[in-house]
Amino acid sequence: MSNYQAPAVPLDERVRQALRRGHTIDITTTGRRTGLPRRIEIVFHVIDGHTYITGMPRVERRSWLANLEGDPRFTFHLKGAVRADLPARARIITDESERRAIFGEVVKTWTKQDVERMTRYSPLIEVTFEPSAE
């Protein structure tokens, strides 16, 4: 996307390229009750230079989202040709108009989804990459 803004984290060029377009990743959150790491596979999107993670619409609340409410820090795992474990922070997006605008872009890729249904039932976070502890 032409408006892509590189994360403030120093990254090698291959990682930077992998973050320019959405695809399947894993994330590891911290269990809000157990404190144990919880890893899941999910998809990210890049819209107007911002990185978002969402899921398919479902009425049930997702455990990973509840975990991020308890602790917004998580690890964003690139996998495939480029592998990297990136420390990140989540901002859970609850504002209906902001959600609708973002899902309006998501459905351009996920063409079988409905903006209103996603706005109502899909989890949505904005990702901010944090400096590595190294």
C-alpha positions as CSV (number, residue, x, y, z in Angstrom):
1,M,0.0,0.0,0.0
2,S,1.4,3.4,-0.9
3,N,0.7,4.9,2.5
4,Y,2.7,2.3,4.4
5,Q,4.4,3.6,7.4
6,A,7.3,1.5,8.6
7,P,7.1,0.6,12.3
8,A,9.3,2.6,14.7
9,V,11.1,-0.6,15.5
10,P,14.4,-1.2,13.6
11,L,13.7,-4.1,11.3
12,D,15.6,-5.7,8.5
13,E,14.3,-5.1,4.9
14,R,12.8,-8.6,4.6
15,V,10.7,-8.1,7.7
16,R,9.7,-4.6,6.6
17,Q,8.5,-6.0,3.2
18,A,6.5,-8.8,4.9
19,L,4.7,-6.2,7.0
20,R,3.6,-4.2,4.0
21,R,0.7,-6.5,3.1
22,G,-1.5,-8.6,5.3
23,H,-1.3,-12.4,5.5
24,T,-1.5,-15.2,8.0
25,I,0.6,-14.9,11.2
26,D,0.6,-16.2,14.8
27,I,0.2,-14.1,17.9
28,T,1.1,-15.0,21.4
29,T,-0.9,-13.3,24.2
30,T,-0.7,-13.8,27.9
31,G,-3.7,-15.7,29.4
32,R,-5.6,-13.3,31.6
33,R,-6.4,-15.9,34.2
34,T,-3.4,-18.3,33.9
35,G,-0.6,-15.9,32.9
36,L,0.5,-18.6,30.5
37,P,1.4,-17.9,26.8
38,R,-1.4,-18.5,24.4
39,R,-0.5,-18.8,20.7
40,I,-3.1,-18.7,17.8
41,E,-3.1,-18.3,14.0
42,I,-4.8,-15.2,12.7
43,V,-4.6,-12.8,9.8
44,F,-3.4,-9.2,9.7
45,H,-4.3,-6.3,7.4
46,V,-2.5,-3.1,6.5
47,I,-4.8,-0.2,5.8
48,D,-3.6,3.3,5.3
49,G,-0.2,2.4,6.8
50,H,-1.8,0.9,10.0
51,T,-1.6,-2.7,11.0
52,Y,-4.8,-4.4,12.1
53,I,-5.8,-7.9,13.3
54,T,-9.3,-9.1,13.0
55,G,-11.3,-12.3,12.8
56,M,-14.4,-13.6,11.2
57,P,-17.7,-12.4,12.7
58,R,-18.9,-14.5,15.6
59,V,-21.1,-13.6,18.6
60,E,-18.9,-15.3,21.1
61,R,-16.0,-13.3,22.6
62,R,-12.6,-14.5,21.6
63,S,-10.1,-15.6,24.3
64,W,-7.2,-13.8,22.6
65,L,-9.1,-10.5,22.7
66,A,-10.0,-11.0,26.4
67,N,-6.3,-11.7,27.0
68,L,-5.3,-8.5,25.3
69,E,-7.8,-6.6,27.5
70,G,-5.9,-7.9,30.5
71,D,-2.5,-7.2,29.0
72,P,-2.2,-5.4,25.7
73,R,1.4,-6.6,25.1
74,F,1.8,-9.6,22.7
75,T,4.1,-11.1,20.2
76,F,3.4,-10.8,16.5
77,H,5.0,-13.9,14.7
78,L,5.7,-13.6,11.0
79,K,5.9,-17.1,9.5
80,G,6.5,-18.5,6.1
81,A,9.4,-17.2,3.9
82,V,10.2,-14.5,6.5
83,R,10.2,-15.4,10.1
84,A,10.3,-12.9,13.0
85,D,8.9,-12.5,16.5
86,L,8.0,-8.9,17.0
87,P,7.0,-7.4,20.3
88,A,3.8,-5.4,19.9
89,R,1.0,-3.7,21.7
90,A,-2.8,-3.9,21.0
91,R,-5.3,-1.1,20.9
92,I,-8.8,-2.8,21.0
93,I,-11.1,-0.8,18.7
94,T,-14.6,-0.4,20.0
95,D,-15.7,2.8,18.4
96,E,-18.5,1.8,15.9
97,S,-17.6,4.4,13.2
98,E,-13.9,3.6,13.4
99,R,-14.7,-0.2,13.1
100,R,-17.1,0.4,10.2
101,A,-14.4,2.4,8.3
102,I,-11.8,-0.3,8.8
103,F,-14.1,-3.2,8.0
104,G,-15.1,-1.3,4.8
105,E,-11.5,-1.8,3.7
106,V,-11.2,-5.4,5.0
107,V,-14.2,-6.6,3.0
108,K,-12.4,-5.5,-0.2
109,T,-10.1,-8.5,0.5
110,W,-12.5,-10.7,2.4
111,T,-15.2,-10.3,-0.3
112,K,-17.7,-12.8,1.2
113,Q,-18.0,-10.8,4.4
114,D,-20.5,-8.0,5.3
115,V,-19.3,-4.7,6.7
116,E,-22.2,-4.4,9.2
117,R,-21.9,-8.0,10.4
118,M,-18.1,-7.6,10.9
119,T,-18.6,-4.2,12.6
120,R,-21.0,-5.8,15.1
121,Y,-19.3,-9.2,15.7
122,S,-15.7,-9.3,14.6
123,P,-12.8,-8.6,17.0
124,L,-10.5,-5.7,15.9
125,I,-7.2,-4.4,17.2
126,E,-4.7,-2.0,15.9
127,V,-1.1,-3.1,16.3
128,T,1.8,-0.9,17.4
129,F,5.2,-2.5,17.2
130,E,7.5,-2.0,20.2
131,P,11.2,-1.7,20.4
132,S,12.9,-5.1,20.9
133,A,14.3,-5.9,24.3
134,E,17.6,-6.8,22.6
